[in-house]
Structures are given as structure tokens and as C-alpha cells.
Amino acid sequence: MSTTLLLARHGQTVWHTENRYAGISDVPLTDTGVAQAESLGRWAATHPVDAIWTSPLSRAVLTAAPAARALNLTPHTEPALRECDFGVVEGRTLAEFAAENPAAEEAFRADPVAHAFPGAEDPTAAATRGTTALHRIAAAHPGQRVLVVAHNTLLRLVLCRSLSIPLGEYRRVFPRLRNGAVSELRVQGGTVALLSLNVPRGEEN
């Protein structure tokens, strides 16, 4: 029996408006981010959703809240869905990092997995924890549709791992997941199929 996972990126935050890496920092939603969360909630209210899971970071929890209210569901929090720790670039832009360490920035652009930021979480380990969490969630909801609210880089790594795409290609193959947009996966046993990608649900960013 298959499970449908509806993967949503959280709403816009203050740092994301400036292209700053938020990572594991708990950064609040902007007014636009709140509106994106409300739009996701309105969409969920008119589509079958049986359960909601979120990252523990507040930007994901708050993005899931309107859908939870609309569906009268209590969201589950999964620590393994947190965003990657970006080490020295937390709160900074890629341009700022390049000005300080151009060689490291160039290496990151060439292969962001082999040359992750100094002090950052190993992207391969992040892909493993995120993928394992999604399979655990799918196994807990056979035959159901589950909304999962998480983060841009983690979800892109998970998509690569699930679809047998080299992890080092995640920035090229999946340049950006839109805030509040939904990607639909069908999970059956150990097999994952991508049914839709990055579909906006209301206000776009």
C-alpha cells in the first residue's frame, strides 16, 4: 500500500528575503511568509490530508499551523526534518562568504556535498536522516496523504537521494523549492515516485 507525501517548504523568513542561510537558526516568518502559510492552509482544507508532520524549527511549525487548524489535526514534530546546519555561513549570504574565502566558495559551487561549508553538517548525513524520516513517516501512514513541512536544502537532498540523483547535483537539479509550494511523492515500500514538483499553493515568493 502506498503513502502520498506532500512536501512543503516553510514560508518566507526575514533572512531568506536577503538570501541569508538560516539553517538551524530559528528565524521568524515575514508577513509574506505568514500569508504563504495561510495559503497552504486553505489549500489543505480542500484537499485530502490525513496527517501533518513538521520540522521542529518554528518557521516550519508556524507554516503548518493554518493547515492543522483547518483540518483539526495535531501536527507531529520530527527532529530529523530540521534544516541542515550551514556552519560558518549561518546568517550570512554566499556573497559574504565568497568575499572572505573565495576558494572555498568556488569549491562549494562546484560540488556542495564534497565541499560543504566549514563547520557545516555533512550533506550526505543530512540526506540520510531526512530520507529515513520520510520513510518512517510513510510507514506510519499506509494508504494516507501526509503533509510534511520542512526546509529547502534538506528536501532537495532528500529528493536527490530518493530519485537516485547524485547528491552533489542538488543545487543544479533543484535550484530552489518555493516557499509554501508542494512537491508530491508516492512512497511504496522502498520505492519513491515523484508525482509533482514545486507547485505553488497561493501566493508565490
Secondary structure, 3 states (H helix, E strand, C coil): CCEEEEEEECCCECCHHHCCECCCCCCCECHHHHHHHHHHHHHHHCCCCCEEEECCCHHHHHHHHHHHHHHCCCCEECHHHCCCCCHHHECCCHHHHHHHCHHHHHHHHHCCCCCCCCCCCCHHHHHHHHHHHHHHHHHHCCCCEEEEEECHHHHHHHHHHHCCCCHHHHHHHCCCCCECCEEEEEEECCEEEEEEEEECCCCCC
